[in-house]
Amino acid sequence: MEYLKQAAPRPAGEEEARRERVAGIIREVRSRGDEALMEYGAQFDGSTRTALRVSREEIDQARARLTGQEREDLERAAGHIRAFALAQKSCLTGLDGFSNVEGAVLGHRVIPVSSCGCYVPGGSYPLFSTALMLIVPAKAAGVERVAACAPAARGTDAIHYKTLAAMDIAGADEIYAVGGAQAIAALAYGTEQIRPVDVIVGPGNQYVAEAKRQCCGQVGIDFVAGPSEVMAIADRSADPRILAADMLAQSEHDRLAQGILVTTDRQLGMAVLEEVERQLRGLETAEIARASWERYGEVILAGSLDEAADIANARAPEHLEVIVEDEGILPRLVNYGALFIGQEAGEVLGDYASGPNHTLPTMGAARYTGGLWVGTFLKVCTYQRYRRDAMGQVAPLAARMARGEGLAAHAAAAEVRLEAL
């Protein structure tokens, strides 16, 4: 393995200060509720609104601002996401009537959580696609109450109209103009205007991620996400223009995002480096994309596709593109948030409209979890029913095991049932 371009190390030493600041925000929201939310809204977003829940009138005004094409695009993308989520849900079926002892009936039910909070970031860009990706699968899962939060556009009292319209098209039941760590605290603990939820999902900046980490346990979360990242494995068959475009598409997210190319062809690697520079010259978001690419972008020369697969599995990237002639590498790839196979399956399609979710694990978390999906909002809850004769077969076993652990009351609870036979 050889680096044709290597990333700088991630900044260290800021985590403790961020952890303490977020803990302070959560304490303020828990103790002062809406008053704290309004103060933070003014401080961070320049918002002066006091009614945190967005009214139907505001939503209708936002939808009216969409062009016909924008409305059609949102509804079509939502349709693709919904269809895929429902297809996934159909794989999760209840289990009824299983028996390992005659007279026992065991099984499980697949039950949606009662409520969830969907956090839609609003920092540098109006990420209305994220509203679709979070809310649509929740409603497809059957969640009764979906509360969506997004910050007011900076210097205003309103969520960006495209994001607000997308939240409504996706099916949100409640929408709140609240952002940042304070929104996560409000969804977790509740305030005067915002009832708490059971699960919080959605990406955000480092403060949002830290708030989710600190509130986990009080509520469920999808996962703690860090800066966005893409890795592409490519051989000489790949088009350097497409690879460069994909690296920059990731880099423009923010200055901490990362684009990584792993290639078996030195000439391709050098061509991508040149192409990135060429495309940056005409890119509207070049300031952020250049900062991200220059600091964290990487081009790695692998000795073989097997070595490239090892690198990918070790890094466990959020997005993994594979553009190679020999796709025999695919079964070896096991650690990724989402896989994009072939040059036509660009990450950008998954970001917006193909159907699978774009809310994915980062910073190596794909080693142990996948991305957000309809199952994020579902609980698999077991049940059991015993006839008396079946209980008579299992209770002695349970009693012996309980006494082996020294739990006499557990043993007695089994034995008293035997005495009642």
Salt bridges, closest charged atoms under 4 A:
GLU2 OE1 - ARG266 NH2 2.74
GLU16 OE1 - ARG19 NH2 2.66
GLU28 OE1 - ARG32 NE 2.77
GLU35 OE2 - ARG32 NH1 3.40
GLU39 OE1 - ARG32 NH2 2.90
GLU58 OE1 - ARG49 NH1 3.10
ASP60 OD1 - ARG56 NH2 2.94
GLU70 OE2 - LYS162 NZ 3.22
GLU75 OE2 - ARG63 NH2 3.90
ASP168 OD2 - ARG56 NH2 2.84
ASP168 OD2 - ARG63 NH1 2.66
ASP173 OD2 - LYS139 NZ 2.92
GLU174 OE2 - ARG145 NE 2.78
GLU174 OE2 - ARG195 NH2 3.17
GLU210 OE1 - ARG213 NE 3.10
ASP222 OD1 - LYS212 NZ 2.60
ASP239 OD2 - ARG241 NH2 2.71
GLU275 OE2 - ARG278 NH2 2.53
GLU277 OE1 - ARG290 NH1 3.09
GLU287 OE2 - ARG255 NH2 3.23
GLU294 OE2 - ARG290 NH1 3.19
GLU298 OE1 - ARG315 NH2 2.86
ASP306 OD1 - ARG332 NH1 3.17
ASP310 OD1 - ARG332 NH2 2.80
GLU318 OE1 - HIS319 ND1 3.63
GLU347 OE2 - HIS319 NE2 3.30
ASP351 OD1 - HIS319 NE2 3.94
ASP389 OD2 - ARG387 NH2 3.30
GLU415 OE1 - ARG403 NH2 2.91
